Amino acid sequence: MKNILNRLINHEILTKEEAKEVLVNISSGNYNQSQIASFMTVYMMRSITIEELAGFREALLELCLPVDFSAYNTIDLCGTGGDGKDTFNISTLASFIVAGAGIKVAKHGNYGVSSISGSSNVMEKMGVKFTNDFDFLTKSIEETNIAILHAPLFHPAMKNVGPIRKELGVKTFFNILGPMVNPSFPKNQMVGVFSLELARMYAYLYQNTSTNYSILHGLSGFDEISLTDEVKIISNASEKILKPTDFKLSQHTLEMISGGKTIEESAKIFYTIISGKGTKAQENVVCANAAIAIQTVEKSNYDEALAKAQESLASRKAFEKLKKLIEISN
């Protein structure tokens, strides 16, 4: 690691093979905490390259505990986090709306690192069971259309990194990797990223896979559709920039979609929205994101997808999926 750190400090970049080897060595416990923290810090100071990202991703996918959902046409809705906007848990709520619309969701998530409340914090507060037991996950996706894949249970390689990430408390390249290493290898992916550069890198890596994808980046730094700004959407078929009004919903301010100051508050906001008591702005944002996910899977037009998302929320189908998931968890 000393050699690697010296090279990185001298502004050298790693090959894909070297990047992969470092992550394998981290997972094997070959480096101490200071070395791992230093390695992660380098990538806060400079951008990660496509080769490095590909190597890190390959290592994590090879080391993960895989989940065989090949029988289902699943989608994962996941953001990198790290956008610093402190919105409520939009992609997790959108996941339940998509499940309520009849689409199978393999939701990969984790505790918040740079945010107050990540996807896993809210799910845990709701009483959702985290497990890597395949029978439970299959029952979950069969009965509720959604399976929650809590990242640490599927990436044992990361046990040496988790505590350091928590202590650092800022976004690292593991935020960038999170959405790309779903252990169930979903056939569809809707992923939000915090920078335009990262959106292009994701697109480059995804176009070399069989994944059906939509990559989102709000141009003022959001890793989701916020309806406050323009959004770049890159998919298998196209690349476009959409204004908030292009989503057939009204534009609003960041304050109208802010998250909680604690995990308890975040869970309360989540429950309020999914139970049909959210504000118009909250519902619009969730439905816009869910609509793009539905469109990604079904190849439908946006108006049809939005109608399905709105119906899933208004009819409480999304809420029923959450209640059923909590029920089978207990």
BAMARLUM-858503 format. One record per residue (C-alpha): residue in one letter; x negated, y, z. Coordinates in steps of 0.2 Angstrom, whole numbers, always signed. Example, Ala and Ser with C-alpha at 12.3 -4.5 7.8 and 13.67 -1.06 7.14 Angstrom:
{resn->A c1->-62 c2->-22 c3->+39};
{resn->S c1->-68 c2->-5 c3->+36};
// end
This chain:
{resn->M c1->+0 c2->+0 c3->+0};
{resn->K c1->-15 c2->+12 c3->+4};
{resn->N c1->-20 c2->+11 c3->-15};
{resn->I c1->-2 c2->+14 c3->-21};
{resn->L c1->+0 c2->+29 c3->-9};
{resn->N c1->-16 c2->+36 c3->-15};
{resn->R c1->-11 c2->+35 c3->-33};
{resn->L c1->+6 c2->+42 c3->-30};
{resn->I c1->-1 c2->+57 c3->-20};
{resn->N c1->-12 c2->+60 c3->-36};
{resn->H c1->+4 c2->+61 c3->-46};
{resn->E c1->+2 c2->+44 c3->-54};
{resn->I c1->+17 c2->+34 c3->-59};
{resn->L c1->+20 c2->+16 c3->-56};
{resn->T c1->+24 c2->+3 c3->-70};
{resn->K c1->+40 c2->-7 c3->-69};
{resn->E c1->+31 c2->-22 c3->-62};
{resn->E c1->+21 c2->-12 c3->-49};
{resn->A c1->+37 c2->-4 c3->-43};
{resn->K c1->+46 c2->-21 c3->-42};
{resn->E c1->+31 c2->-28 c3->-32};
{resn->V c1->+31 c2->-14 c3->-19};
{resn->L c1->+50 c2->-17 c3->-16};
{resn->V c1->+47 c2->-36 c3->-14};
{resn->N c1->+32 c2->-32 c3->-2};
{resn->I c1->+43 c2->-20 c3->+8};
{resn->S c1->+56 c2->-34 c3->+10};
{resn->S c1->+43 c2->-47 c3->+15};
{resn->G c1->+38 c2->-35 c3->+29};
{resn->N c1->+20 c2->-33 c3->+22};
{resn->Y c1->+20 c2->-14 c3->+26};
{resn->N c1->+22 c2->-4 c3->+42};
{resn->Q c1->+35 c2->+9 c3->+45};
{resn->S c1->+24 c2->+24 c3->+42};
{resn->Q c1->+19 c2->+17 c3->+25};
{resn->I c1->+37 c2->+14 c3->+20};
{resn->A c1->+42 c2->+31 c3->+26};
{resn->S c1->+27 c2->+39 c3->+16};
{resn->F c1->+32 c2->+29 c3->+1};
{resn->M c1->+50 c2->+35 c3->+2};
{resn->T c1->+44 c2->+53 c3->+5};
{resn->V c1->+35 c2->+53 c3->-12};
{resn->Y c1->+51 c2->+52 c3->-21};
{resn->M c1->+59 c2->+66 c3->-12};
{resn->M c1->+45 c2->+77 c3->-19};
{resn->R c1->+45 c2->+71 c3->-37};
{resn->S c1->+58 c2->+63 c3->-48};
{resn->I c1->+58 c2->+44 c3->-50};
{resn->T c1->+54 c2->+38 c3->-68};
{resn->I c1->+65 c2->+26 c3->-78};
{resn->E c1->+52 c2->+12 c3->-77};
{resn->E c1->+51 c2->+14 c3->-58};
{resn->L c1->+69 c2->+14 c3->-56};
{resn->A c1->+71 c2->-2 c3->-67};
{resn->G c1->+58 c2->-11 c3->-56};
{resn->F c1->+66 c2->-6 c3->-40};
{resn->R c1->+83 c2->-12 c3->-46};
{resn->E c1->+76 c2->-28 c3->-53};
{resn->A c1->+68 c2->-32 c3->-36};
{resn->L c1->+84 c2->-29 c3->-26};
{resn->L c1->+95 c2->-39 c3->-38};
{resn->E c1->+83 c2->-54 c3->-38};
{resn->L c1->+82 c2->-53 c3->-19};
{resn->C c1->+101 c2->-50 c3->-15};
{resn->L c1->+113 c2->-63 c3->-9};
{resn->P c1->+124 c2->-65 c3->-25};
{resn->V c1->+143 c2->-65 c3->-25};
{resn->D c1->+151 c2->-75 c3->-39};
{resn->F c1->+166 c2->-64 c3->-45};
{resn->S c1->+163 c2->-70 c3->-63};
{resn->A c1->+181 c2->-76 c3->-64};
{resn->Y c1->+188 c2->-58 c3->-62};
{resn->N c1->+186 c2->-43 c3->-72};
{resn->T c1->+180 c2->-32 c3->-58};
{resn->I c1->+175 c2->-14 c3->-56};
{resn->D c1->+165 c2->-5 c3->-43};
{resn->L c1->+168 c2->+13 c3->-39};
{resn->C c1->+153 c2->+20 c3->-31};
{resn->G c1->+143 c2->+36 c3->-29};
{resn->T c1->+125 c2->+39 c3->-25};
{resn->G c1->+130 c2->+51 c3->-11};
{resn->G c1->+117 c2->+64 c3->-7};
{resn->D c1->+126 c2->+78 c3->-16};
{resn->G c1->+127 c2->+88 c3->+1};
{resn->K c1->+145 c2->+93 c3->-3};
{resn->D c1->+153 c2->+84 c3->+12};
{resn->T c1->+169 c2->+79 c3->+3};
{resn->F c1->+181 c2->+66 c3->+10};
{resn->N c1->+178 c2->+48 c3->+5};
{resn->I c1->+184 c2->+50 c3->-13};
{resn->S c1->+177 c2->+35 c3->-22};
{resn->T c1->+183 c2->+23 c3->-8};
{resn->L c1->+201 c2->+30 c3->-8};
{resn->A c1->+201 c2->+29 c3->-27};
{resn->S c1->+195 c2->+11 c3->-26};
{resn->F c1->+211 c2->+7 c3->-16};
{resn->I c1->+222 c2->+16 c3->-29};
{resn->V c1->+214 c2->+6 c3->-43};
{resn->A c1->+217 c2->-10 c3->-33};
{resn->G c1->+235 c2->-4 c3->-31};
{resn->A c1->+236 c2->-2 c3->-50};
{resn->G c1->+233 c2->-21 c3->-52};
{resn->I c1->+214 c2->-20 c3->-55};
{resn->K c1->+201 c2->-31 c3->-46};
{resn->V c1->+188 c2->-20 c3->-36};
{resn->A c1->+172 c2->-26 c3->-29};
{resn->K c1->+168 c2->-11 c3->-18};
{resn->H c1->+149 c2->-9 c3->-14};
{resn->G c1->+146 c2->+2 c3->+1};
{resn->N c1->+136 c2->+7 c3->+16};
{resn->Y c1->+135 c2->+18 c3->+31};
{resn->G c1->+132 c2->+36 c3->+28};
{resn->V c1->+114 c2->+42 c3->+28};
{resn->S c1->+114 c2->+60 c3->+22};
{resn->S c1->+132 c2->+62 c3->+25};
{resn->I c1->+143 c2->+61 c3->+41};
{resn->S c1->+153 c2->+46 c3->+35};
{resn->G c1->+149 c2->+34 c3->+22};
{resn->S c1->+161 c2->+21 c3->+14};
{resn->S c1->+157 c2->+8 c3->+27};
{resn->N c1->+159 c2->+20 c3->+42};
{resn->V c1->+177 c2->+23 c3->+37};
{resn->M c1->+181 c2->+5 c3->+32};
{resn->E c1->+174 c2->-1 c3->+49};
{resn->K c1->+184 c2->+12 c3->+58};
{resn->M c1->+200 c2->+5 c3->+50};
{resn->G c1->+196 c2->-12 c3->+56};
{resn->V c1->+190 c2->-20 c3->+40};
{resn->K c1->+179 c2->-35 c3->+42};
{resn->F c1->+162 c2->-35 c3->+35};
{resn->T c1->+156 c2->-52 c3->+29};
{resn->N c1->+146 c2->-61 c3->+16};
{resn->D c1->+157 c2->-76 c3->+18};
{resn->F c1->+162 c2->-80 c3->+0};
{resn->D c1->+179 c2->-89 c3->+5};
{resn->F c1->+184 c2->-73 c3->+14};
{resn->L c1->+179 c2->-62 c3->+0};
{resn->T c1->+188 c2->-72 c3->-13};
{resn->K c1->+204 c2->-72 c3->-2};
{resn->S c1->+202 c2->-53 c3->+0};
{resn->I c1->+201 c2->-50 c3->-19};
{resn->E c1->+215 c2->-63 c3->-23};
{resn->E c1->+227 c2->-55 c3->-10};
{resn->T c1->+222 c2->-37 c3->-10};
{resn->N c1->+213 c2->-34 c3->-27};
{resn->I c1->+199 c2->-27 c3->-17};
{resn->A c1->+183 c2->-34 c3->-8};
{resn->I c1->+172 c2->-24 c3->+2};
{resn->L c1->+154 c2->-28 c3->+0};
{resn->H c1->+144 c2->-20 c3->+14};
{resn->A c1->+127 c2->-18 c3->+7};
{resn->P c1->+116 c2->-23 c3->+22};
{resn->L c1->+124 c2->-40 c3->+22};
{resn->F c1->+119 c2->-44 c3->+4};
{resn->H c1->+102 c2->-35 c3->+3};
{resn->P c1->+92 c2->-43 c3->+17};
{resn->A c1->+77 c2->-36 c3->+9};
{resn->M c1->+83 c2->-19 c3->+15};
{resn->K c1->+82 c2->-23 c3->+34};
{resn->N c1->+65 c2->-15 c3->+35};
{resn->V c1->+71 c2->+1 c3->+27};
{resn->G c1->+88 c2->+4 c3->+35};
{resn->P c1->+81 c2->+11 c3->+52};
{resn->I c1->+69 c2->+22 c3->+43};
{resn->R c1->+82 c2->+29 c3->+31};
{resn->K c1->+93 c2->+33 c3->+46};
{resn->E c1->+79 c2->+42 c3->+55};
{resn->L c1->+74 c2->+52 c3->+40};
{resn->G c1->+93 c2->+57 c3->+38};
{resn->V c1->+90 c2->+63 c3->+20};
{resn->K c1->+93 c2->+56 c3->+3};
{resn->T c1->+80 c2->+44 c3->-3};
{resn->F c1->+78 c2->+34 c3->-19};
{resn->F c1->+89 c2->+21 c3->-11};
{resn->N c1->+104 c2->+32 c3->-13};
{resn->I c1->+100 c2->+31 c3->-32};
{resn->L c1->+98 c2->+12 c3->-31};
{resn->G c1->+114 c2->+9 c3->-21};
{resn->P c1->+127 c2->+9 c3->-35};
{resn->M c1->+116 c2->-1 c3->-47};
{resn->V c1->+113 c2->-16 c3->-36};
{resn->N c1->+131 c2->-23 c3->-32};
{resn->P c1->+128 c2->-41 c3->-28};
{resn->S c1->+143 c2->-46 c3->-37};
{resn->F c1->+137 c2->-40 c3->-54};
{resn->P c1->+154 c2->-32 c3->-59};
{resn->K c1->+158 c2->-31 c3->-77};
{resn->N c1->+164 c2->-13 c3->-75};
{resn->Q c1->+156 c2->+1 c3->-66};
{resn->M c1->+161 c2->+19 c3->-62};
{resn->V c1->+147 c2->+28 c3->-54};
{resn->G c1->+145 c2->+46 c3->-48};
{resn->V c1->+127 c2->+54 c3->-48};
{resn->F c1->+121 c2->+70 c3->-40};
{resn->S c1->+110 c2->+76 c3->-54};
{resn->L c1->+111 c2->+77 c3->-73};
{resn->E c1->+94 c2->+69 c3->-75};
{resn->L c1->+100 c2->+54 c3->-65};
{resn->A c1->+115 c2->+53 c3->-76};
{resn->R c1->+104 c2->+51 c3->-91};
{resn->M c1->+93 c2->+38 c3->-82};
{resn->Y c1->+108 c2->+28 c3->-77};
{resn->A c1->+115 c2->+29 c3->-95};
{resn->Y c1->+98 c2->+23 c3->-102};
{resn->L c1->+97 c2->+8 c3->-90};
{resn->Y c1->+116 c2->+3 c3->-92};
{resn->Q c1->+116 c2->+3 c3->-111};
{resn->N c1->+103 c2->-11 c3->-110};
{resn->T c1->+116 c2->-22 c3->-100};
{resn->S c1->+133 c2->-29 c3->-104};
{resn->T c1->+141 c2->-18 c3->-91};
{resn->N c1->+156 c2->-7 c3->-96};
{resn->Y c1->+152 c2->+10 c3->-88};
{resn->S c1->+157 c2->+28 c3->-84};
{resn->I c1->+144 c2->+39 c3->-76};
{resn->L c1->+150 c2->+55 c3->-68};
{resn->H c1->+141 c2->+71 c3->-64};
{resn->G c1->+150 c2->+87 c3->-58};
{resn->L c1->+139 c2->+100 c3->-65};
{resn->S c1->+138 c2->+110 c3->-49};
{resn->G c1->+130 c2->+95 c3->-40};
{resn->F c1->+145 c2->+83 c3->-36};
{resn->D c1->+143 c2->+64 c3->-38};
{resn->E c1->+162 c2->+63 c3->-42};
{resn->I c1->+176 c2->+72 c3->-51};
{resn->S c1->+180 c2->+86 c3->-39};
{resn->L c1->+191 c2->+97 c3->-50};
{resn->T c1->+181 c2->+112 c3->-44};
{resn->D c1->+169 c2->+112 c3->-58};
{resn->E c1->+165 c2->+104 c3->-75};
{resn->V c1->+161 c2->+86 c3->-76};
{resn->K c1->+149 c2->+77 c3->-87};
{resn->I c1->+155 c2->+59 c3->-91};
{resn->I c1->+144 c2->+47 c3->-100};
{resn->S c1->+152 c2->+30 c3->-106};
{resn->N c1->+147 c2->+16 c3->-118};
{resn->A c1->+157 c2->+25 c3->-132};
{resn->S c1->+154 c2->+44 c3->-128};
{resn->E c1->+147 c2->+58 c3->-119};
{resn->K c1->+157 c2->+73 c3->-115};
{resn->I c1->+159 c2->+88 c3->-103};
{resn->L c1->+177 c2->+91 c3->-96};
{resn->K c1->+184 c2->+106 c3->-87};
{resn->P c1->+195 c2->+103 c3->-72};
{resn->T c1->+211 c2->+107 c3->-82};
{resn->D c1->+206 c2->+93 c3->-95};
{resn->F c1->+211 c2->+81 c3->-81};
{resn->K c1->+229 c2->+87 c3->-82};
{resn->L c1->+228 c2->+93 c3->-64};
{resn->S c1->+226 c2->+110 c3->-56};
{resn->Q c1->+208 c2->+117 c3->-51};
{resn->H c1->+204 c2->+120 c3->-33};
{resn->T c1->+191 c2->+125 c3->-21};
{resn->L c1->+178 c2->+114 c3->-12};
{resn->E c1->+186 c2->+119 c3->+5};
{resn->M c1->+202 c2->+110 c3->-1};
{resn->I c1->+193 c2->+93 c3->-2};
{resn->S c1->+181 c2->+94 c3->+13};
{resn->G c1->+178 c2->+79 c3->+24};
{resn->G c1->+178 c2->+77 c3->+42};
{resn->K c1->+165 c2->+82 c3->+54};
{resn->T c1->+165 c2->+65 c3->+63};
{resn->I c1->+168 c2->+47 c3->+57};
{resn->E c1->+185 c2->+48 c3->+67};
{resn->E c1->+190 c2->+63 c3->+57};
{resn->S c1->+185 c2->+56 c3->+41};
{resn->A c1->+195 c2->+40 c3->+44};
{resn->K c1->+210 c2->+51 c3->+49};
{resn->I c1->+209 c2->+60 c3->+33};
{resn->F c1->+207 c2->+44 c3->+23};
{resn->Y c1->+223 c2->+37 c3->+32};
{resn->T c1->+233 c2->+52 c3->+29};
{resn->I c1->+229 c2->+53 c3->+10};
{resn->I c1->+232 c2->+34 c3->+7};
{resn->S c1->+248 c2->+34 c3->+17};
{resn->G c1->+255 c2->+47 c3->+5};
{resn->K c1->+253 c2->+62 c3->+17};
{resn->G c1->+238 c2->+71 c3->+9};
{resn->T c1->+238 c2->+88 c3->+1};
{resn->K c1->+241 c2->+90 c3->-17};
{resn->A c1->+222 c2->+94 c3->-20};
{resn->Q c1->+217 c2->+79 c3->-10};
{resn->E c1->+229 c2->+68 c3->-20};
{resn->N c1->+224 c2->+75 c3->-37};
{resn->V c1->+205 c2->+73 c3->-34};
{resn->V c1->+208 c2->+54 c3->-29};
{resn->C c1->+219 c2->+51 c3->-44};
{resn->A c1->+208 c2->+59 c3->-56};
{resn->N c1->+193 c2->+48 c3->-51};
{resn->A c1->+205 c2->+32 c3->-50};
{resn->A c1->+211 c2->+37 c3->-68};
{resn->I c1->+194 c2->+37 c3->-75};
{resn->A c1->+190 c2->+20 c3->-67};
{resn->I c1->+207 c2->+12 c3->-74};
{resn->Q c1->+203 c2->+19 c3->-91};
{resn->T c1->+185 c2->+12 c3->-90};
{resn->V c1->+192 c2->-6 c3->-87};
{resn->E c1->+208 c2->-5 c3->-98};
{resn->K c1->+201 c2->+6 c3->-112};
{resn->S c1->+218 c2->+15 c3->-111};
{resn->N c1->+220 c2->+34 c3->-114};
{resn->Y c1->+218 c2->+45 c3->-99};
{resn->D c1->+237 c2->+50 c3->-98};
{resn->E c1->+242 c2->+32 c3->-96};
{resn->A c1->+228 c2->+29 c3->-83};
{resn->L c1->+232 c2->+45 c3->-73};
{resn->A c1->+251 c2->+39 c3->-72};
{resn->K c1->+246 c2->+22 c3->-66};
{resn->A c1->+234 c2->+30 c3->-52};
{resn->Q c1->+248 c2->+42 c3->-47};
{resn->E c1->+261 c2->+28 c3->-46};
{resn->S c1->+249 c2->+17 c3->-36};
{resn->L c1->+247 c2->+31 c3->-23};
{resn->A c1->+265 c2->+38 c3->-23};
{resn->S c1->+273 c2->+20 c3->-22};
{resn->R c1->+262 c2->+16 c3->-8};
{resn->K c1->+255 c2->+1 c3->-17};
{resn->A c1->+237 c2->+7 c3->-13};
{resn->F c1->+242 c2->+9 c3->+5};
{resn->E c1->+249 c2->-9 c3->+5};
{resn->K c1->+232 c2->-15 c3->-1};
{resn->L c1->+223 c2->-7 c3->+13};
{resn->K c1->+236 c2->-14 c3->+26};
{resn->K c1->+234 c2->-31 c3->+19};
{resn->L c1->+215 c2->-30 c3->+20};
{resn->I c1->+215 c2->-25 c3->+38};
{resn->E c1->+228 c2->-39 c3->+42};
{resn->I c1->+217 c2->-53 c3->+34};
{resn->S c1->+201 c2->-45 c3->+42};
{resn->N c1->+209 c2->-48 c3->+59};
// end
